[in-house]
Amino acid sequence: MSTNIFNANNDEDGETSKSTIIGPLNFTKDSSTDPPTSLVNERTVPCMFCSNTYDFHSLDNGSDQYLAHLYLVHRLVVADVKEVACLPSYCYYWKEKFTHETVEKYCSSMLLNQLPDGTSSPNEKYFLLSDVEPLDFELRQRLRREKLDLVLTRHQFERTDRNFNRGCLYCRDYRAETRPEFISHLYTKHFLLLGKPEHLVFVDELIEIVQDKLNRLICLFCEKLFKDRPTLKEHMRKKGHKRINPDNHYYDRYFLVNYRLKQKPEFVPLAKRKEESRVFASDSDSDSDWSDWNGEEQTTTCLFCTHTEANMDSLKQHMVRMHKFNFDQTVTDMSFYQRVKVVNFIRRQMHIRKCIACGEQCPDDDTLCKHLVELDHFRLDMEACAWDQPEYFFPTYEDDQFLCHLEEVDNDRDELAQEEGSIVISENVTASVNLDAESLSLENFKL
């Protein structure tokens, strides 16, 4: 069992310096691979019913060809297709379903008096695949969440990754370390506008497309073909075509704004709008707007190893079972700030490879782990109070979720005190509220 669970921004021999405060440190995250750019393979998306495949990244609108094939050959229409967050994943899913099930089980049937090519013919049967089917509705909701998570993860990575190291499309001697630098350089030095760096995602693919078009002597904006590169550059400069055509929806996937969750507009009565515009209006009625919020699940790291749990109780059980350390029992009768010191002390000692009980310095993580197990030193020396120092008010690690859960102990203690008959008497409120102020609103205010 290894105890080296953190990355330090300071030297490993920090324990030998005069200052005992270290940090800020970060929990280790797996960064061996870049975040994916798609949920599934979008280059060869199979038809739901036959062996045909389509490239959804093709400039020839592979997705439109796919949908046209479904209608003309298999007489199936996907309702509200633009609301499907990831159409390739959607197609893969229904490909698997229709392999074992009939179309009629999940699709609505329709009778039309014409063939797919428009020729008149009575009682021709067609199928509609829509979110009226519960399975389809759940699939669309799941794909929306998964696609949004993927896009945000990829966007964050592209904003901070410093291993980009790509040469400019025009300059021979310029290489950018980050994608934002590359996009900014194209605009500031060559006036080529691809978009603001903070608004772009899947930048690598976008750059490849732009470079391919320039190599094939195709204008980015009007898609016209030119005989040589100087003529192309002169055309793009004079016509102001050194930018992406906003009417070309092929580029929509490269702009972050197109991934936001779209909701149908809802009519709000005038009286309701006035009520919501009050300066001191209560937010209690707006809780329903967040009813479908799915925040990122936060995990907490063990104080002694790399094990993480989303549930704090499960993590405490892990520490009792694997390390024979009962946190709740250790911090009994401690104040909130003392518990903060305990957590930060243990975190720091484990980082610098010192025993939390006797303070013995170990050369490596394995030796420290062996020392703690053999001497049963997964405990604090309460008499020495080495942990009760002001320096441990400061978090040893950034975003340490363990510290966030310490307030729960206070809440439990308060509830227990109330059950035992403790009475809390509030102080008299002497402040008065000007009732006229509540009637003020920015809409009715006049200079």
BAMI-157784 format. One record per residue (C-alpha): residue in one letter; x negated, y negated, z negated. Coordinates in Angstrom, 1 decimal. Layout:
BAMI-157784
{node 'A' {X Y Z}}
...
end
This chain:
BAMI-157784
{node 'M' {0.0 0.0 0.0}}
{node 'S' {-1.6 -3.3 1.2}}
{node 'T' {-1.1 -6.5 -0.6}}
{node 'N' {-2.5 -8.8 2.0}}
{node 'I' {0.9 -10.3 3.2}}
{node 'F' {0.0 -13.9 3.9}}
{node 'N' {-1.9 -16.2 6.2}}
{node 'A' {-3.9 -18.9 4.6}}
{node 'N' {-4.7 -22.3 6.0}}
{node 'N' {-7.6 -22.6 3.6}}
{node 'D' {-10.8 -20.7 3.0}}
{node 'E' {-10.7 -17.2 1.5}}
{node 'D' {-13.1 -18.3 -1.2}}
{node 'G' {-10.7 -21.0 -2.5}}
{node 'E' {-10.8 -19.4 -5.9}}
{node 'T' {-14.4 -20.5 -6.4}}
{node 'S' {-13.6 -24.2 -5.9}}
{node 'K' {-12.9 -26.5 -8.8}}
{node 'S' {-9.3 -27.1 -7.7}}
{node 'T' {-6.9 -24.2 -8.4}}
{node 'I' {-4.2 -25.6 -6.1}}
{node 'I' {-4.0 -23.9 -2.7}}
{node 'G' {-1.8 -24.2 0.2}}
{node 'P' {0.4 -24.6 1.9}}
{node 'L' {0.4 -21.0 3.0}}
{node 'N' {2.7 -19.2 5.4}}
{node 'F' {4.2 -15.8 5.4}}
{node 'T' {2.8 -13.6 8.1}}
{node 'K' {5.0 -13.3 11.2}}
{node 'D' {4.5 -10.9 14.0}}
{node 'S' {3.2 -13.0 16.9}}
{node 'S' {1.6 -10.2 18.9}}
{node 'T' {4.0 -10.5 21.8}}
{node 'D' {5.8 -13.5 23.3}}
{node 'P' {9.6 -13.8 22.8}}
{node 'P' {11.6 -12.2 25.7}}
{node 'T' {13.1 -14.4 28.4}}
{node 'S' {16.2 -12.2 29.0}}
{node 'L' {18.3 -9.6 27.1}}
{node 'V' {18.1 -7.1 30.0}}
{node 'N' {16.4 -6.7 33.3}}
{node 'E' {18.1 -9.3 35.5}}
{node 'R' {16.1 -8.6 38.6}}
{node 'T' {17.9 -5.3 39.5}}
{node 'V' {21.4 -5.5 38.1}}
{node 'P' {23.4 -2.4 39.1}}
{node 'C' {27.0 -2.6 40.4}}
{node 'M' {29.6 -1.4 37.9}}
{node 'F' {30.7 1.4 40.3}}
{node 'C' {28.1 2.2 42.9}}
{node 'S' {24.3 2.3 43.4}}
{node 'N' {23.9 -1.3 44.8}}
{node 'T' {21.6 -3.6 42.8}}
{node 'Y' {21.3 -7.4 42.8}}
{node 'D' {18.7 -9.9 41.8}}
{node 'F' {20.3 -12.5 39.5}}
{node 'H' {17.2 -14.7 39.7}}
{node 'S' {17.3 -14.9 43.5}}
{node 'L' {17.6 -18.3 45.1}}
{node 'D' {20.3 -16.7 47.3}}
{node 'N' {22.7 -16.7 44.4}}
{node 'G' {22.5 -13.0 43.5}}
{node 'S' {25.2 -13.4 40.9}}
{node 'D' {27.7 -14.7 43.5}}
{node 'Q' {26.8 -11.8 45.8}}
{node 'Y' {27.4 -9.4 43.0}}
{node 'L' {30.9 -10.8 42.2}}
{node 'A' {31.8 -10.9 45.9}}
{node 'H' {30.8 -7.2 46.2}}
{node 'L' {33.0 -6.3 43.2}}
{node 'Y' {36.0 -8.0 44.9}}
{node 'L' {35.5 -7.0 48.5}}
{node 'V' {34.4 -3.4 47.9}}
{node 'H' {35.9 -2.4 44.5}}
{node 'R' {38.7 -4.9 44.3}}
{node 'L' {37.8 -6.0 40.8}}
{node 'V' {37.8 -9.6 39.5}}
{node 'V' {36.0 -10.8 36.4}}
{node 'A' {38.1 -13.5 34.7}}
{node 'D' {36.5 -16.6 33.4}}
{node 'V' {33.1 -15.4 34.6}}
{node 'K' {31.4 -18.7 33.8}}
{node 'E' {32.2 -18.2 30.1}}
{node 'V' {30.2 -14.9 30.0}}
{node 'A' {26.9 -15.9 28.3}}
{node 'C' {24.8 -13.2 29.9}}
{node 'L' {26.5 -11.7 33.0}}
{node 'P' {23.7 -9.1 33.7}}
{node 'S' {24.2 -7.7 30.2}}
{node 'Y' {27.9 -7.8 30.7}}
{node 'C' {27.5 -5.8 33.9}}
{node 'Y' {25.2 -3.2 32.3}}
{node 'Y' {27.8 -2.6 29.6}}
{node 'W' {30.7 -2.1 31.9}}
{node 'K' {28.6 0.0 34.2}}
{node 'E' {28.2 2.4 31.3}}
{node 'K' {31.9 2.3 30.4}}
{node 'F' {33.2 2.9 33.9}}
{node 'T' {30.8 5.9 34.3}}
{node 'H' {32.9 7.8 31.7}}
{node 'E' {36.2 6.0 31.7}}
{node 'T' {38.8 5.0 34.4}}
{node 'V' {39.1 1.4 35.4}}
{node 'E' {42.8 1.3 34.5}}
{node 'K' {41.9 1.9 30.8}}
{node 'Y' {40.3 -1.5 30.4}}
{node 'C' {41.5 -3.6 33.3}}
{node 'S' {44.9 -5.2 34.2}}
{node 'S' {46.4 -4.0 37.5}}
{node 'M' {47.8 -6.4 40.1}}
{node 'L' {49.6 -5.8 43.4}}
{node 'L' {48.8 -8.2 46.2}}
{node 'N' {50.1 -8.3 49.8}}
{node 'Q' {46.7 -8.6 51.4}}
{node 'L' {43.4 -6.8 51.8}}
{node 'P' {40.2 -8.3 50.4}}
{node 'D' {39.4 -9.8 53.8}}
{node 'G' {42.7 -11.6 53.9}}
{node 'T' {44.5 -9.2 56.3}}
{node 'S' {48.2 -8.8 55.4}}
{node 'S' {49.0 -5.4 53.8}}
{node 'P' {51.8 -4.7 51.2}}
{node 'N' {51.2 -3.5 47.7}}
{node 'E' {47.4 -3.5 47.6}}
{node 'K' {46.1 -2.7 44.1}}
{node 'Y' {43.5 -5.0 42.4}}
{node 'F' {42.0 -5.0 38.9}}
{node 'L' {41.3 -7.9 36.5}}
{node 'L' {38.7 -7.6 33.8}}
{node 'S' {39.3 -10.2 31.1}}
{node 'D' {39.0 -10.9 27.4}}
{node 'V' {42.6 -9.9 26.9}}
{node 'E' {41.1 -6.5 26.5}}
{node 'P' {39.8 -6.4 22.8}}
{node 'L' {36.6 -4.6 23.8}}
{node 'D' {35.8 -7.3 26.4}}
{node 'F' {36.5 -10.1 24.0}}
{node 'E' {34.1 -8.6 21.4}}
{node 'L' {31.5 -8.1 24.1}}
{node 'R' {31.7 -11.7 25.2}}
{node 'Q' {31.4 -13.0 21.6}}
{node 'R' {28.4 -10.8 20.9}}
{node 'L' {26.6 -11.7 24.1}}
{node 'R' {27.2 -15.4 23.3}}
{node 'R' {25.4 -15.1 20.0}}
{node 'E' {22.6 -12.9 21.3}}
{node 'K' {21.9 -15.2 24.2}}
{node 'L' {21.9 -18.3 22.1}}
{node 'D' {19.5 -16.7 19.6}}
{node 'L' {17.2 -15.6 22.4}}
{node 'V' {17.2 -19.1 24.0}}
{node 'L' {16.5 -20.9 20.8}}
{node 'T' {13.7 -18.5 19.9}}
{node 'R' {12.1 -18.9 23.3}}
{node 'H' {12.5 -22.7 23.2}}
{node 'Q' {10.8 -22.9 19.8}}
{node 'F' {8.0 -20.7 21.0}}
{node 'E' {7.4 -22.7 24.2}}
{node 'R' {7.3 -26.0 22.2}}
{node 'T' {4.6 -24.7 19.9}}
{node 'D' {2.6 -22.1 21.8}}
{node 'R' {-1.0 -23.3 22.4}}
{node 'N' {-2.1 -20.4 24.6}}
{node 'F' {-0.5 -21.7 27.8}}
{node 'N' {-3.7 -22.9 29.5}}
{node 'R' {-2.3 -23.5 33.0}}
{node 'G' {-3.8 -25.6 35.8}}
{node 'C' {-1.8 -28.5 37.3}}
{node 'L' {0.1 -28.1 40.5}}
{node 'Y' {-1.9 -31.0 42.0}}
{node 'C' {-5.0 -31.6 40.0}}
{node 'R' {-7.9 -29.1 40.4}}
{node 'D' {-9.6 -29.9 37.1}}
{node 'Y' {-6.7 -30.3 34.7}}
{node 'R' {-5.5 -27.5 32.4}}
{node 'A' {-2.7 -28.0 29.8}}
{node 'E' {-2.8 -26.1 26.5}}
{node 'T' {0.9 -26.4 25.9}}
{node 'R' {4.0 -26.5 28.2}}
{node 'P' {5.2 -29.9 27.0}}
{node 'E' {1.8 -31.3 27.9}}
{node 'F' {2.0 -29.7 31.3}}
{node 'I' {5.5 -31.1 32.1}}
{node 'S' {4.5 -34.6 30.8}}
{node 'H' {1.4 -34.6 32.9}}
{node 'L' {3.3 -33.8 36.1}}
{node 'Y' {5.5 -36.8 35.4}}
{node 'T' {3.0 -39.4 34.1}}
{node 'K' {0.2 -38.6 36.7}}
{node 'H' {2.2 -37.3 39.7}}
{node 'F' {5.7 -38.6 39.1}}
{node 'L' {7.1 -35.1 39.5}}
{node 'L' {10.2 -35.0 37.2}}
{node 'L' {11.3 -31.5 36.1}}
{node 'G' {13.0 -32.7 33.0}}
{node 'K' {12.1 -33.8 29.5}}
{node 'P' {10.0 -31.1 27.7}}
{node 'E' {12.3 -30.9 24.7}}
{node 'H' {15.3 -30.1 27.0}}
{node 'L' {13.7 -27.3 28.9}}
{node 'V' {13.5 -23.6 28.3}}
{node 'F' {12.0 -20.7 30.3}}
{node 'V' {9.4 -23.2 31.5}}
{node 'D' {7.0 -20.6 32.9}}
{node 'E' {9.6 -19.3 35.4}}
{node 'L' {10.6 -22.8 36.3}}
{node 'I' {7.0 -23.8 37.1}}
{node 'E' {6.6 -20.6 39.2}}
{node 'I' {9.7 -21.5 41.3}}
{node 'V' {8.5 -25.1 41.8}}
{node 'Q' {5.0 -23.9 42.8}}
{node 'D' {6.5 -21.4 45.2}}
{node 'K' {8.6 -24.0 46.9}}
{node 'L' {5.7 -26.4 47.3}}
{node 'N' {3.5 -23.6 48.7}}
{node 'R' {6.2 -22.8 51.2}}
{node 'L' {6.5 -26.6 52.1}}
{node 'I' {10.1 -26.9 50.9}}
{node 'C' {11.4 -30.1 49.3}}
{node 'L' {12.5 -29.6 45.7}}
{node 'F' {15.5 -31.8 46.0}}
{node 'C' {17.0 -31.4 49.5}}
{node 'E' {15.5 -27.9 50.3}}
{node 'K' {14.3 -29.0 53.7}}
{node 'L' {11.3 -27.3 55.3}}
{node 'F' {8.3 -29.3 56.6}}
{node 'K' {5.4 -28.5 58.9}}
{node 'D' {2.6 -29.4 56.5}}
{node 'R' {1.8 -30.5 53.0}}
{node 'P' {1.0 -34.2 53.7}}
{node 'T' {4.4 -34.6 55.5}}
{node 'L' {6.2 -32.9 52.5}}
{node 'K' {4.4 -35.1 50.0}}
{node 'E' {5.2 -38.3 52.0}}
{node 'H' {8.9 -37.2 52.3}}
{node 'M' {9.3 -36.5 48.6}}
{node 'R' {7.6 -39.8 47.7}}
{node 'K' {9.6 -42.0 50.1}}
{node 'K' {13.0 -40.4 49.5}}
{node 'G' {12.6 -40.1 45.7}}
{node 'H' {12.8 -36.3 45.9}}
{node 'K' {10.0 -35.5 43.4}}
{node 'R' {12.6 -34.1 41.1}}
{node 'I' {15.1 -31.2 40.7}}
{node 'N' {18.5 -31.6 42.3}}
{node 'P' {21.0 -31.8 39.4}}
{node 'D' {23.7 -30.5 41.7}}
{node 'N' {21.9 -27.2 42.3}}
{node 'H' {23.3 -25.0 39.6}}
{node 'Y' {20.6 -22.5 40.0}}
{node 'Y' {18.5 -24.6 37.7}}
{node 'D' {21.1 -24.7 35.0}}
{node 'R' {19.5 -21.8 33.1}}
{node 'Y' {16.3 -23.9 32.5}}
{node 'F' {18.1 -26.7 30.6}}
{node 'L' {18.9 -26.1 26.9}}
{node 'V' {22.1 -28.1 27.0}}
{node 'N' {23.8 -25.5 29.2}}
{node 'Y' {23.6 -22.9 26.5}}
{node 'R' {25.6 -24.8 23.9}}
{node 'L' {28.9 -23.2 22.9}}
{node 'K' {31.7 -24.8 24.9}}
{node 'Q' {35.1 -25.2 23.3}}
{node 'K' {38.3 -26.3 24.9}}
{node 'P' {39.2 -29.9 24.0}}
{node 'E' {41.9 -30.2 21.4}}
{node 'F' {44.5 -33.0 21.3}}
{node 'V' {44.3 -35.0 18.0}}
{node 'P' {47.3 -37.3 17.1}}
{node 'L' {46.5 -40.9 16.6}}
{node 'A' {47.6 -40.8 12.9}}
{node 'K' {45.2 -37.9 12.3}}
{node 'R' {42.3 -39.8 13.9}}
{node 'K' {43.0 -42.8 11.7}}
{node 'E' {43.0 -40.6 8.6}}
{node 'E' {39.7 -39.0 9.6}}
{node 'S' {38.1 -42.4 10.2}}
{node 'R' {38.6 -43.6 6.7}}
{node 'V' {35.3 -44.5 5.0}}
{node 'F' {36.0 -42.3 2.0}}
{node 'A' {37.9 -39.5 3.8}}
{node 'S' {37.4 -36.1 2.2}}
{node 'D' {35.6 -33.4 4.1}}
{node 'S' {37.5 -30.6 2.5}}
{node 'D' {39.9 -30.4 5.4}}
{node 'S' {37.1 -29.9 7.9}}
{node 'D' {35.8 -26.6 6.4}}
{node 'S' {37.7 -24.6 9.1}}
{node 'D' {35.4 -26.1 11.7}}
{node 'W' {32.6 -24.1 10.3}}
{node 'S' {34.6 -20.9 9.8}}
{node 'D' {32.8 -19.2 12.7}}
{node 'W' {29.4 -20.3 11.7}}
{node 'N' {26.8 -17.5 11.7}}
{node 'G' {23.7 -18.7 10.1}}
{node 'E' {20.4 -17.0 10.4}}
{node 'E' {20.0 -14.2 7.8}}
{node 'Q' {17.2 -15.2 5.4}}
{node 'T' {15.0 -12.5 4.0}}
{node 'T' {12.9 -12.6 0.8}}
{node 'T' {9.4 -11.1 0.5}}
{node 'C' {8.3 -9.0 -2.4}}
{node 'L' {5.9 -10.6 -4.8}}
{node 'F' {3.4 -7.7 -4.4}}
{node 'C' {3.7 -6.3 -0.9}}
{node 'T' {5.1 -7.0 2.6}}
{node 'H' {8.5 -5.5 1.9}}
{node 'T' {11.4 -7.9 2.6}}
{node 'E' {15.1 -7.7 1.8}}
{node 'A' {18.1 -9.9 2.7}}
{node 'N' {19.7 -9.0 -0.6}}
{node 'M' {17.9 -10.3 -3.8}}
{node 'D' {19.2 -7.5 -6.0}}
{node 'S' {17.8 -4.9 -3.6}}
{node 'L' {14.4 -6.6 -3.6}}
{node 'K' {14.3 -6.6 -7.4}}
{node 'Q' {15.2 -2.9 -7.4}}
{node 'H' {12.3 -2.4 -5.0}}
{node 'M' {9.9 -4.1 -7.3}}
{node 'V' {11.1 -2.0 -10.3}}
{node 'R' {10.9 1.2 -8.3}}
{node 'M' {7.6 0.6 -6.4}}
{node 'H' {5.7 -1.7 -8.7}}
{node 'K' {7.3 -1.1 -12.1}}
{node 'F' {7.9 -4.8 -12.4}}
{node 'N' {11.2 -6.0 -13.8}}
{node 'F' {11.5 -9.6 -12.8}}
{node 'D' {14.7 -10.3 -14.7}}
{node 'Q' {13.3 -8.8 -17.9}}
{node 'T' {10.0 -10.7 -17.5}}
{node 'V' {11.7 -14.1 -17.2}}
{node 'T' {14.3 -13.6 -20.0}}
{node 'D' {14.7 -16.7 -22.1}}
{node 'M' {12.5 -18.7 -19.7}}
{node 'S' {13.7 -22.1 -18.3}}
{node 'F' {14.1 -22.6 -14.6}}
{node 'Y' {10.8 -24.4 -14.3}}
{node 'Q' {9.0 -21.6 -16.1}}
{node 'R' {10.4 -19.1 -13.7}}
{node 'V' {9.1 -21.2 -10.8}}
{node 'K' {5.7 -21.2 -12.3}}
{node 'V' {5.8 -17.4 -12.7}}
{node 'V' {6.7 -16.8 -9.0}}
{node 'N' {4.0 -19.3 -7.8}}
{node 'F' {1.4 -17.8 -10.1}}
{node 'I' {2.0 -14.2 -8.9}}
{node 'R' {2.0 -15.3 -5.3}}
{node 'R' {-1.3 -17.2 -5.8}}
{node 'Q' {-3.0 -14.3 -7.7}}
{node 'M' {-2.1 -11.8 -5.1}}
{node 'H' {-3.4 -14.1 -2.3}}
{node 'I' {-6.8 -14.6 -4.0}}
{node 'R' {-6.9 -10.9 -5.0}}
{node 'K' {-6.9 -11.4 -8.8}}
{node 'C' {-5.0 -9.2 -11.3}}
{node 'I' {-1.9 -11.0 -12.7}}
{node 'A' {-2.5 -9.4 -16.1}}
{node 'C' {-6.2 -9.5 -16.8}}
{node 'G' {-7.4 -11.8 -14.1}}
{node 'E' {-10.1 -9.4 -12.7}}
{node 'Q' {-11.3 -10.4 -9.3}}
{node 'C' {-11.2 -7.6 -6.7}}
{node 'P' {-13.2 -7.6 -3.4}}
{node 'D' {-10.3 -6.5 -1.2}}
{node 'D' {-6.6 -5.7 -1.2}}
{node 'D' {-6.9 -2.0 -1.5}}
{node 'T' {-9.1 -2.4 -4.6}}
{node 'L' {-6.6 -4.8 -6.2}}
{node 'C' {-3.7 -2.4 -5.5}}
{node 'K' {-5.5 0.5 -7.0}}
{node 'H' {-6.4 -1.6 -10.1}}
{node 'L' {-2.8 -2.7 -10.6}}
{node 'V' {-1.5 0.9 -10.3}}
{node 'E' {-4.1 2.7 -12.4}}
{node 'L' {-4.1 0.2 -15.3}}
{node 'D' {-0.4 -0.5 -15.1}}
{node 'H' {-1.1 -4.2 -14.7}}
{node 'F' {2.1 -5.1 -12.8}}
{node 'R' {3.0 -7.4 -15.7}}
{node 'L' {2.2 -10.8 -17.1}}
{node 'D' {0.1 -11.6 -20.1}}
{node 'M' {2.7 -13.6 -22.0}}
{node 'E' {0.3 -14.6 -24.8}}
{node 'A' {-2.5 -16.0 -22.6}}
{node 'C' {0.1 -18.1 -20.6}}
{node 'A' {-2.3 -18.3 -17.7}}
{node 'W' {0.8 -18.8 -15.5}}
{node 'D' {2.2 -21.7 -17.6}}
{node 'Q' {0.2 -24.5 -15.9}}
{node 'P' {1.4 -27.6 -14.1}}
{node 'E' {-0.3 -26.6 -10.9}}
{node 'Y' {2.2 -23.8 -10.5}}
{node 'F' {5.0 -26.3 -10.1}}
{node 'F' {3.9 -26.4 -6.4}}
{node 'P' {5.1 -23.6 -4.2}}
{node 'T' {2.3 -21.4 -3.1}}
{node 'Y' {4.1 -20.5 0.2}}
{node 'E' {6.3 -22.6 2.4}}
{node 'D' {9.9 -21.5 2.7}}
{node 'D' {9.6 -19.0 -0.2}}
{node 'Q' {13.1 -17.7 -0.5}}
{node 'F' {12.3 -16.1 -3.8}}
{node 'L' {12.3 -19.6 -5.4}}
{node 'C' {15.7 -20.4 -3.9}}
{node 'H' {17.3 -17.4 -5.7}}
{node 'L' {16.0 -18.6 -9.1}}
{node 'E' {19.0 -20.9 -9.4}}
{node 'E' {21.3 -17.9 -9.4}}
{node 'V' {19.9 -16.9 -12.8}}
{node 'D' {20.8 -20.3 -14.2}}
{node 'N' {24.3 -20.0 -12.8}}
{node 'D' {24.8 -16.6 -14.3}}
{node 'R' {23.5 -17.9 -17.6}}
{node 'D' {26.0 -20.8 -17.5}}
{node 'E' {28.9 -18.5 -16.8}}
{node 'L' {27.9 -16.3 -19.7}}
{node 'A' {27.7 -19.2 -22.0}}
{node 'Q' {31.2 -20.3 -21.1}}
{node 'E' {32.5 -16.8 -21.7}}
{node 'E' {30.9 -16.9 -25.2}}
{node 'G' {32.9 -20.0 -26.0}}
{node 'S' {30.5 -22.8 -25.3}}
{node 'I' {32.3 -26.1 -24.7}}
{node 'V' {30.9 -28.7 -22.4}}
{node 'I' {32.2 -32.3 -23.1}}
{node 'S' {31.8 -34.7 -20.2}}
{node 'E' {30.8 -38.3 -20.8}}
{node 'N' {33.3 -41.1 -20.3}}
{node 'V' {33.1 -42.6 -16.8}}
{node 'T' {32.8 -46.4 -17.0}}
{node 'A' {32.4 -47.1 -13.3}}
{node 'S' {35.5 -48.3 -11.4}}
{node 'V' {36.3 -47.7 -7.8}}
{node 'N' {37.6 -50.6 -5.6}}
{node 'L' {40.7 -49.1 -4.0}}
{node 'D' {40.6 -51.7 -1.2}}
{node 'A' {37.3 -50.3 0.0}}
{node 'E' {39.0 -47.1 1.0}}
{node 'S' {41.2 -48.8 3.5}}
{node 'L' {38.2 -50.2 5.4}}
{node 'S' {37.2 -48.5 8.6}}
{node 'L' {34.7 -49.2 11.3}}
{node 'E' {37.4 -49.2 13.9}}
{node 'N' {39.3 -52.1 12.2}}
{node 'F' {36.3 -54.1 11.1}}
{node 'K' {35.9 -57.4 12.8}}
{node 'L' {33.0 -59.9 12.5}}
end
